[in-house]
Amino acid sequence: MDDSDPKGFSDGISSSRGDPRVLFLLNAVLSASFGATIVWGLSLLGAAELSAINVATAAIVLFALTYLVTHS
């Protein structure tokens, strides 16, 4: 790979927005796993109960926040 080439991998990556379905799925999976980690940590501290409803709520909130941040 030659660094003097103006058209290259970095140009392709910077202009590509990717497949929205993949981004949506990745956001959902990462939000769910991070939400579960947050609720698990809060349950260790005794601040929240580790339940499916709490994990789903945290995941939805995180998903909405990341969606708003990336689409604004």
C-alpha angles and dihedrals in degrees: 000000000000119000091207092065106107093199110060149116096303091053091051093048095047093052096043120090094187130222109316092215091058092047091048092050093045091050091050095048095046092045091051094049094045090045090052090050092050094048091045090053092047090050090054088055091046092242097116140012118250101239137140091249093054092047092048091048092050091047093050092048092048092045092051093047094050091045091052093046095049095044100046 
